[in-house]
Amino acid sequence: MKALSFLSLLLPAVQCFTASPQPQSRLAVAASRRFIYRTVKPIQPSPRLPLSTQAAAASDHNPYASPQLDKAALAKYAIAALTSLSLLTISFASLDRLTSLLHTTPSSLPLPLTAFLFYFLSLKSRVFNPLNNARPVRSKATTEEPSAGFRDRVMPSWTPPGVVFPIMWLLIIGPLRAYSSALVARAANRFLCWPILAFVTHLTIGDVWNTVNNTERRYGAAVVGVLMALASAVNASIRYYGVLPLAGRLLGLTCLWLSVASLLIADTWRLNPVNIGNGERRREPLYPVKGEAETTFLWFTKATDGGASSENSSNDGPGCKQLIDYNGRGKGEEKITYRNREHLLKSKGIQQ
């Protein structure tokens, strides 16, 4: 009965859409329309996102399409630097206290002992830094194999051979730092003094730069970081010169190597553009970009091989820079390396 009553009400409504309703059926048509409107739920159109929102959602996977400053990374860099400076300051103050308790002074200590202390500090200052300040693996660098910060990206054709780097740091830069710092400590007759703190600040900036360049592979931010390391080395050299001119000259020699390193980092940044979408490529911004890497404290996390973050270690993530063949560009050819065997095979289109 209910079905028959529904059909009796629905039939006039159908007739009203196919032919002009007669005057005597207008009441039935109106009643059927009210019945249909009460029983049939209208279909609501799905909301449409604005074009700007759609574009932002489409570019979420690529941090370089609309780069944003990674404020969290900057905050962690500052925390790590302050932590390192605080620990080193406490260490030098403790050394001064210890020598006082032993009724001696830094000037009376054997020069080789003081120099060895600063040599160890110049090479292992990262133990005071909570970030992952990974250096290139020495055994891989000498054989031109890729490791964190060396041959894991497109590098200029004039890059020195890998064996040059450990020679410079272990046999030249380290001893120059150690001997000049020992001379300053003996001349000031204390370990904790402003020239030594200027030198420690230089080491701290260098450690943070190693995180930016080697671990996180932020090529743009690494350019600014290496210039800050160079400027801090110049400042420390001037401070040393004020205490003892010979110490200032010796530490100033290390600025020559840092100048070459700055040019190398800047040229590496130029040779590693990133894909921002639609086949367009451009250089990374000169600041940490949100989403290109994750800054973590090594003291509270487990280290990964080579120090790469999870995004940068992937073969198709935003941190994976497409390697470019620069053959035929003037003098020589660019040295192309790949992050690992899987990356090499995928770049050449070989399925495993």
RADA-V166412 format. One record per run of one state. SS is the DSSP state (hx for helix, st for strand, lp for the rest). FROM is the first residue (numbers start at 0). LEN is the number of residues. If there is no record, write none. Layout:
ss: [SS;SS]
from: [FROM;FROM]
len: [LEN;LEN]
This chain:
ss: [lp;hx;lp;hx;lp;hx;lp;st;lp;hx;lp;hx;lp;hx;lp;st;lp;hx;lp;st;lp;st;lp;st;lp;hx;lp;hx;lp;hx;lp;hx;lp;st;lp;st;lp;st;lp;st;hx;lp;hx;lp;hx;lp;st;lp;hx;lp]
from: [0;1;18;22;39;50;58;68;69;70;101;105;108;110;128;130;131;137;142;146;147;149;150;154;155;161;188;193;215;218;243;244;270;273;277;279;282;288;289;296;297;300;304;307;309;313;334;335;340;347]
len: [1;17;4;17;11;8;10;1;1;31;4;3;2;18;2;1;6;5;4;1;2;1;4;1;6;27;5;22;3;25;1;26;3;4;2;3;6;1;7;1;3;4;3;2;4;21;1;5;7;5]
